[in-house]
Amino acid sequence: MTLLECRGLSKSYGQAGWQALNSVNLHVARGKIIGLLGPNGSGKTTLIKLINGLLVPTAGEVLINGKPPGPDSKMAISYLPDKTYLADWMRVDQILDFFVDFYTDFDKDRALSMLRQLQVDPSLVFRTLSKGTKEKVQLVLVMSRRTQLYLLDEPIGGVDPAARDFILRTIISNYSSDATILIATHLIADIESVLDEAIFINRGHIVVHDSVDNIRASRGQSVDEMFREVFAC
């Protein structure tokens, strides 16, 4: 069953009508880890915000479980934005309690376990944490919800390379088999090993959507190699 569908989805900004997304058609099934891959400014964040209901399309539609973004989809989506959004005066354990109150599907024990694995002290005040540790906390919060669609916008962009493998293991070990994770990033080599599918987006257009196995078999390339060829980087 299709979990996420985009039909002719477009988004433009400003009086000049700059086109961030242009007639995007997309079908995403359950039980997948999918890379939304593209250079900066390609439309990744705009697409994720549209899926999450934070932006209104200029044209076309987004459907989650066959319905447009709304109260039902809010409970089906767990979203990690590309910027810090938590109150910096709160302790980490207070933030966990806030999520318990706000989300009925939030698993506090799971969150505490992941924080221990990531060596994050929940008694610390959020503003005292390093940028990388803040991103770890935000990822833990998102992955501790038991929901259907996880939207992760640059989840490893601000952490050191040594922590990236551990964070990716945290991602793949903390979601159910009928859920899907969509990871937006330009750090292809770091996430390729966990991907089932890859979506290449450039200048608001989907240029490739295929399984990782098909990409490797048909082109004799890794996803990272194909990305560098497509985007000439």
Secondary structure as GFF3:
##gff-version 3
##sequence-region A 1 233
A	DSSP	beta_strand	2	13	.	.	.	ID=ss1
A	DSSP	beta_strand	18	29	.	.	.	ID=ss2
A	DSSP	beta_strand	33	37	.	.	.	ID=ss3
A	DSSP	alpha_helix	44	51	.	.	.	ID=ss4
A	DSSP	beta_strand	59	64	.	.	.	ID=ss5
A	DSSP	alpha_helix	71	76	.	.	.	ID=ss6
A	DSSP	beta_strand	77	80	.	.	.	ID=ss7
A	DSSP	alpha_helix	92	102	.	.	.	ID=ss8
A	DSSP	alpha_helix	108	117	.	.	.	ID=ss9
A	DSSP	three_ten_helix	126	128	.	.	.	ID=ss10
A	DSSP	alpha_helix	131	143	.	.	.	ID=ss11
A	DSSP	beta_strand	149	153	.	.	.	ID=ss12
A	DSSP	alpha_helix	161	172	.	.	.	ID=ss13
A	DSSP	beta_strand	180	185	.	.	.	ID=ss14
A	DSSP	alpha_helix	188	191	.	.	.	ID=ss15
A	DSSP	three_ten_helix	192	194	.	.	.	ID=ss16
A	DSSP	beta_strand	197	202	.	.	.	ID=ss17
A	DSSP	beta_strand	205	211	.	.	.	ID=ss18
A	DSSP	alpha_helix	212	219	.	.	.	ID=ss19
A	DSSP	alpha_helix	223	231	.	.	.	ID=ss20
###
